[in-house]
Amino acid sequence: MVADREQQDALLELLNTTPVVNGVVRDELADPAAARTWQQAHRGNGSTEERRLLLQARDALQGVVRGSQPTESLAPLLNDVISRPHLSPVGVSWELDAPAERRMAVEAVMAWSALQETMPGRLRPCANPECRRFLLDRSKTNKARWCSMAVCGNRMKARRHYQRTRDGTAE
């Protein structure tokens, strides 16, 4: 399965729903009404069970991408999921068959898997240790380090500059 740009973006948006704001981790899906809006904006039904499974998928995927959880932690999300082939004149396409409330969580795991296969190492945490966001490096050089050059990139560069100038004047 190849994740298209929309699926990749949805995965990244899901992973980034726990940003650090003013030094505090904020869960953008903690509020049921906000979560329902997010789910519906991403083709979900907005149900409580869908949200529960989506949060489970998000938390597990964040751990897997950060390297703090094994890939096997995603297995419970894929129970009872079937992928069926469809033949057409242009080739074979695959259709997921999953319970409706589990579809968003399964699609997130499948998008992650497709990225691992087609773009290994491109989905990663921001290099700013105070940031909880992730980035998907689509650059040719694969050297992106920060979720946002305008925010984390500038902060980290300013810190390094300050450290260098401070260390230089201390001698």
C-alpha positions as CSV (number, residue, x, y, z in Angstrom):
1,M,0.0,0.0,0.0
2,V,1.3,3.4,-0.9
3,A,0.1,6.3,1.2
4,D,-1.0,9.3,-0.9
5,R,-0.2,12.8,0.1
6,E,-3.6,13.3,1.8
7,Q,-3.0,10.2,4.0
8,Q,0.5,11.3,4.8
9,D,-0.7,14.7,5.8
10,A,-3.5,13.2,7.9
11,L,-1.0,11.0,9.7
12,L,1.3,14.0,10.4
13,E,-1.6,16.1,11.6
14,L,-2.7,13.3,14.0
15,L,0.8,12.8,15.4
16,N,1.0,16.6,15.9
17,T,-2.2,16.9,18.1
18,T,-0.1,16.9,21.3
19,P,2.1,20.1,20.9
20,V,3.9,21.9,23.7
21,V,2.3,25.3,24.2
22,N,4.0,27.7,26.6
23,G,5.9,24.8,28.1
24,V,2.9,22.6,28.7
25,V,1.8,19.6,26.6
26,R,-1.7,20.2,25.1
27,D,-3.8,17.4,23.7
28,E,-5.9,18.9,20.9
29,L,-8.2,15.8,20.9
30,A,-8.8,15.8,24.7
31,D,-12.0,17.8,24.3
32,P,-14.7,15.6,22.8
33,A,-16.3,18.4,20.8
34,A,-12.9,19.5,19.3
35,A,-12.0,15.8,18.6
36,R,-15.4,15.3,16.9
37,T,-14.7,18.3,14.6
38,W,-11.2,17.0,13.9
39,Q,-12.5,13.5,13.1
40,Q,-15.2,14.8,10.8
41,A,-12.7,17.0,9.0
42,H,-10.6,13.9,8.3
43,R,-13.6,11.8,7.0
44,G,-14.4,10.2,10.4
45,N,-17.8,9.8,11.9
46,G,-17.0,11.6,15.1
47,S,-18.1,8.8,17.4
48,T,-16.7,8.3,20.9
49,E,-15.4,4.9,20.0
50,E,-13.7,6.2,16.9
51,R,-12.0,8.9,19.0
52,R,-10.9,6.3,21.6
53,L,-9.3,4.1,18.9
54,L,-7.8,7.2,17.2
55,L,-6.1,8.3,20.4
56,Q,-4.8,4.8,21.0
57,A,-3.4,4.8,17.5
58,R,-1.9,8.3,17.9
59,D,-0.2,7.4,21.2
60,A,1.2,4.2,19.9
61,L,2.4,5.7,16.6
62,Q,4.1,8.6,18.5
63,G,5.9,6.0,20.6
64,V,6.9,3.9,17.6
65,V,8.2,7.0,15.7
66,R,10.1,8.2,18.7
67,G,11.5,4.7,19.3
68,S,10.1,4.4,22.8
69,Q,7.6,1.7,21.8
70,P,8.0,-1.4,19.7
71,T,6.2,-1.7,16.4
72,E,4.2,-4.6,17.9
73,S,2.3,-2.0,20.0
74,L,0.3,-1.3,16.8
75,A,-0.9,-4.8,16.4
76,P,-4.1,-4.5,18.5
77,L,-5.3,-1.8,16.2
78,L,-5.2,-4.1,13.2
79,N,-7.3,-7.0,14.7
80,D,-10.1,-8.0,12.4
81,V,-8.8,-5.8,9.5
82,I,-8.8,-7.3,6.0
83,S,-7.3,-5.9,2.9
84,R,-9.1,-7.0,-0.3
85,P,-7.6,-6.8,-3.8
86,H,-9.6,-5.3,-6.6
87,L,-8.6,-5.9,-10.2
88,S,-9.1,-3.2,-12.9
89,P,-7.6,-2.5,-16.3
90,V,-4.9,-0.3,-14.6
91,G,-3.8,-3.0,-12.1
92,V,-4.5,-4.1,-8.6
93,S,-5.8,-1.8,-5.9
94,W,-6.4,-2.7,-2.3
95,E,-9.4,-1.8,-0.2
96,L,-9.4,-1.9,3.6
97,D,-12.2,-3.8,5.3
98,A,-12.3,-2.6,8.9
99,P,-15.1,-1.8,11.4
100,A,-16.2,1.8,10.8
101,E,-15.1,3.0,14.3
102,R,-11.6,1.6,13.6
103,R,-11.1,2.9,10.1
104,M,-9.3,6.2,11.0
105,A,-7.0,4.4,13.4
106,V,-6.2,1.7,10.8
107,E,-5.6,4.2,8.1
108,A,-3.2,6.0,10.3
109,V,-1.2,2.8,11.0
110,M,-1.3,1.9,7.3
111,A,-0.1,5.4,6.3
112,W,2.8,5.0,8.7
113,S,3.6,1.6,7.3
114,A,3.5,2.9,3.7
115,L,5.9,5.7,4.7
116,Q,8.2,3.2,6.4
117,E,8.3,1.3,3.1
118,T,8.5,4.1,0.6
119,M,10.2,6.9,2.6
120,P,12.1,5.2,5.4
121,G,13.4,7.6,8.0
122,R,11.5,10.6,6.7
123,L,8.9,10.7,9.4
124,R,10.6,11.7,12.6
125,P,10.3,13.7,15.8
126,C,11.4,17.4,15.8
127,A,15.1,17.7,16.8
128,N,14.1,20.4,19.4
129,P,14.0,18.4,22.7
130,E,11.3,20.7,24.1
131,C,9.0,20.1,21.1
132,R,6.6,17.1,20.8
133,R,5.8,17.6,17.1
134,F,6.9,15.5,14.2
135,L,8.0,16.2,10.7
136,L,7.8,14.4,7.3
137,D,10.9,15.3,5.4
138,R,10.0,15.5,1.7
139,S,13.2,17.3,0.8
140,K,15.7,15.9,-1.7
141,T,18.5,15.9,0.9
142,N,16.5,14.4,3.8
143,K,18.2,16.7,6.2
144,A,15.3,18.5,7.8
145,R,15.6,18.6,11.6
146,W,12.7,20.7,12.9
147,C,8.9,20.6,12.6
148,S,9.1,24.3,11.7
149,M,12.1,26.3,10.6
150,A,10.2,29.5,11.7
151,V,9.7,28.2,15.3
152,C,11.9,25.4,16.4
153,G,14.6,25.9,13.8
154,N,15.2,29.6,14.7
155,R,15.0,28.8,18.4
156,M,17.6,26.1,18.2
157,K,19.9,28.2,16.0
158,A,19.6,31.1,18.4
159,R,20.4,28.9,21.4
160,R,23.5,27.5,19.6
161,H,24.6,31.0,18.7
162,Y,24.1,32.2,22.3
163,Q,26.0,29.2,23.6
164,R,28.9,29.8,21.2
165,T,29.2,33.5,22.0
166,R,28.8,32.8,25.8
167,D,31.5,30.1,25.7
168,G,33.7,32.3,23.6
169,T,33.5,35.2,26.0
170,A,34.1,32.9,29.1
171,E,37.6,32.1,28.0
